[in-house]
Amino acid sequence: MSKRAVVVVDLQNEYFPSGKLPLAGIEDAVANAARVIAAARSNGDPVIHVRHEFTAPDTPFFVPGTEGFRGRKARRFIPPLRPSKASRSS
């Protein structure tokens, strides 16, 4: 078993131009992440996706069920995964 893993954090729609926290260069970053993920998978290395999720009623972003929460725009580069963790303790 390999001692390597790829951890992918926050490829969520909030960071795209239509989101609440747009980042310059996000499309290039996602495309690069897709290449790294593909290489890791082809080598049999685990890929771990981390997605922010805030459930408090006054939260302005990363609210489950909203467009910004989803990773739909990144999915054109990276296949979707379903694991979710709603608490901050780990």
SVG drawing of the C-alpha trace seen along z (x, -y; Angstrom):
<svg xmlns="http://www.w3.org/2000/svg" viewBox="-32 -37 37 39">
<polyline fill="none" stroke="black" stroke-width="0.4" points="0.0,0.0 1.2,-3.4 2.1,-6.0 0.7,-8.7 -2.8,-10.3 -4.3,-13.3 -6.5,-15.6 -8.8,-17.8 -10.3,-20.7 -13.2,-23.0 -13.8,-22.5 -17.3,-24.0 -19.3,-26.4 -19.0,-29.2 -15.5,-29.7 -16.6,-30.1 -17.4,-33.6 -21.2,-33.1 -20.5,-32.1 -20.3,-34.1 -16.6,-33.7 -15.2,-33.8 -11.5,-33.1 -9.4,-34.2 -8.1,-31.3 -10.5,-28.7 -11.1,-27.0 -7.3,-26.5 -7.0,-25.2 -9.8,-22.7 -8.4,-21.5 -5.0,-21.0 -6.7,-19.2 -8.4,-16.9 -5.0,-16.0 -3.5,-15.3 -6.6,-13.2 -6.4,-11.2 -2.7,-10.5 -3.3,-9.5 -6.2,-7.1 -4.1,-5.6 -1.4,-4.9 -3.8,-3.4 -3.3,-6.3 -6.3,-7.3 -8.1,-10.5 -9.9,-12.3 -12.4,-15.1 -13.2,-17.7 -16.3,-19.8 -17.3,-22.7 -20.8,-22.5 -22.4,-25.0 -25.9,-24.3 -26.4,-27.3 -29.5,-29.4 -27.5,-32.6 -24.6,-31.1 -24.1,-33.1 -22.3,-30.4 -21.7,-26.6 -25.3,-26.0 -26.4,-22.4 -28.8,-22.3 -27.7,-25.6 -26.0,-26.0 -22.8,-27.4 -22.6,-24.3 -22.6,-21.9 -19.5,-21.0 -21.4,-20.7 -19.1,-23.1 -16.0,-21.2 -17.7,-17.9 -17.0,-18.6 -13.4,-17.9 -13.8,-15.6 -16.3,-12.8 -18.6,-13.5 -18.3,-11.8 -20.9,-11.6 -19.3,-11.4 -20.3,-14.2 -19.3,-15.3 -21.6,-17.9 -19.8,-18.4 -16.6,-20.3 -15.1,-17.7 -12.9,-15.0"/>
</svg>
